[in-house]
Amino acid sequence: MAALTGTHWLPVCPEQLGGLPTPRPAADLIGGDGNAVLAGRARVLTREGRDVTSHFCHGARQCLALALAQNIRRAYLKSGSPSCGLSPRPGVTAALLLQNGIEVIEYR
């Protein structure tokens, strides 16, 4: 396999950057996708009912700021996450990166 010349990896977790602990309770998008959350039309709730929307939005903005500062053009994000997933609907961070022209690739 050929080496990826000039490729640098920046591992981040938007949920941690948003102030949530690890491990943390599972959360779900309620009322829409990540785009709707960013627009204030949907929420992110833990399965116990705690609203963590502000944490998810803050973490997404932190990831975007890092990506822009580092001139990142592509992000590899974890599938099935309300932050990072793309299917069945985009998570909060995935949506914000896409809105800002950053290619998002979902991995399982």
C-alpha positions in Angstrom: 0.0 0.0 0.0 1.4 3.4 -0.9 2.0 5.9 1.9 -0.2 9.0 2.1 2.3 11.7 1.7 1.4 14.9 3.6 -1.5 13.2 5.4 -1.9 14.1 9.1 -4.5 12.7 11.5 -6.2 14.8 14.1 -8.2 12.4 16.4 -11.0 14.2 18.2 -14.3 13.4 19.8 -16.9 16.1 19.4 -18.9 14.9 22.4 -15.9 15.2 24.6 -15.1 18.6 23.1 -18.6 19.6 24.0 -18.0 18.8 27.6 -19.6 15.3 27.9 -17.8 12.6 29.9 -16.4 9.3 28.7 -18.1 6.9 29.0 -21.4 8.7 28.6 -25.1 7.7 28.3 -26.3 6.9 24.8 -28.1 9.8 23.1 -30.4 10.1 20.1 -31.5 12.8 17.7 -35.1 13.8 18.4 -37.3 15.6 15.9 -34.9 15.7 13.0 -31.3 15.3 11.8 -28.1 17.2 12.7 -29.1 20.0 10.4 -32.3 20.5 12.3 -30.5 20.4 15.6 -28.1 23.1 14.4 -31.1 25.2 13.2 -32.8 24.8 16.6 -35.6 22.6 15.3 -34.6 19.3 16.9 -32.8 18.2 20.1 -30.3 15.6 21.3 -31.5 13.7 24.3 -30.0 10.9 26.3 -32.0 7.7 26.6 -32.8 8.8 30.2 -34.3 12.1 28.8 -31.4 14.5 29.6 -31.1 17.3 27.0 -27.5 17.4 25.7 -28.2 19.5 22.6 -25.9 22.3 23.7 -23.0 19.9 24.3 -23.4 18.4 20.8 -23.6 21.8 19.1 -20.6 23.1 21.1 -18.6 20.0 20.2 -19.5 20.3 16.6 -18.4 24.0 16.5 -15.1 23.0 18.2 -14.5 20.3 15.5 -15.2 22.8 12.8 -12.9 25.3 14.3 -10.1 22.7 14.5 -10.7 21.6 10.9 -10.6 25.1 9.6 -7.5 26.0 11.6 -5.7 23.0 10.2 -7.0 23.3 6.7 -8.7 19.9 6.9 -10.8 19.0 3.8 -11.9 15.5 4.8 -13.2 13.9 8.0 -13.6 10.2 8.8 -16.4 9.9 11.3 -18.0 7.0 13.2 -21.2 5.6 11.8 -24.3 5.3 14.0 -23.4 8.3 16.2 -25.8 11.3 16.8 -22.6 13.4 16.4 -20.7 11.8 13.6 -23.0 9.4 11.7 -24.2 10.0 8.2 -26.9 7.3 7.9 -29.7 7.0 8.3 -29.4 10.8 8.8 -26.5 13.1 9.5 -25.4 13.8 13.0 -24.7 17.2 14.4 -20.9 17.3 13.7 -21.3 15.6 10.3 -23.9 18.1 9.3 -21.9 21.1 10.4 -18.7 19.9 8.6 -20.7 19.2 5.4 -22.4 22.7 5.6 -18.8 24.1 5.6 -17.5 22.2 2.6 -15.6 19.5 4.4 -16.0 16.0 2.9 -17.3 13.5 5.5 -16.6 9.8 5.1 -18.5 7.5 7.5 -16.8 4.3 8.8 -18.2 1.5 10.7 
